[in-house]
Amino acid sequence: MQSRLQDEVIIDWIDGAKLAVRRGMIGATGNIYCGLHEYVDMRFVLDTLQPGDLFVDIGAPVVSYTVLASKVR
């Protein structure tokens, strides 16, 4: 299957966050089409984290969760 993305694109995502996505970034490209690619887990982050909480995104090459966590207010 060939990707529709040819270059890096920057999308407006959650609460004004920007997400840079390139071809081959499967999880990140899913966010373009679905909003939240891993809906249940990503909603958990948005609904559970509180301002001032420490969030560590270990082993995540795409950092979608880090971008989400940065938007918690």
N, C-alpha and C positions, 0 to 999 in steps of 0.2 A: 504494500500500500504506500502510495506517495503522499507526502504532506502537501497541503494547500499553501502553507507558509513558505515563502521563498527567502525572506529576510527577517531580521528581528522586528517585532512589532511591540509597541507599548500600549497597553490597554488601560482604560479606567476601570477599576475593579471595585472593591468594597470600601465604602465611606471615604471616597476620594483617593484611595491608594492607587498607585500605578504598578502594573505588573509587566515586566519585560519578558517576552516569550519568543523563542526561536524554534525552528523546525527540530523535531526529535525530542523536545521536552514534553513527553506524553502527559504527565500530570498537569503541567502548566497549561498546555494547549486545551486540556479538558475544561479548564476554568474559563476559557474563551467561549466555549459552546454551552457549558452548564451553569456558569456562575460560580458555583462551589463544586469542584470536581469530586471531592470526597465529602459529600454534603453532611453526613452525620458527624464525622470527626471534626470537620471545620466549624460546624454550628456549635459543637461542644467548646471549642476554643473561644469562639465569640461570646457564648453565653456564660461561660464559667470564669474566665479570667477577669480579674478586677484591676483597676488602676493601681500601680505599685507592685503587682505580682511579678515574680521572676519567671520568665519563659525561656526555655532552652530548646532549640530545634537541632537535635543531634543527628548527623548523618543524612541531612537533607540537601541534595544538590540543587534543588529548584528554589527553595526557601519560601514557598507559598504560605506555609504556616507562620513563618516569621513576619511576613507582610501582614497577615491577618492579625497576629498578636500586637503588632505595632499600632493598630487602629482601635484597640480597646480603650474606651474612655470611662 
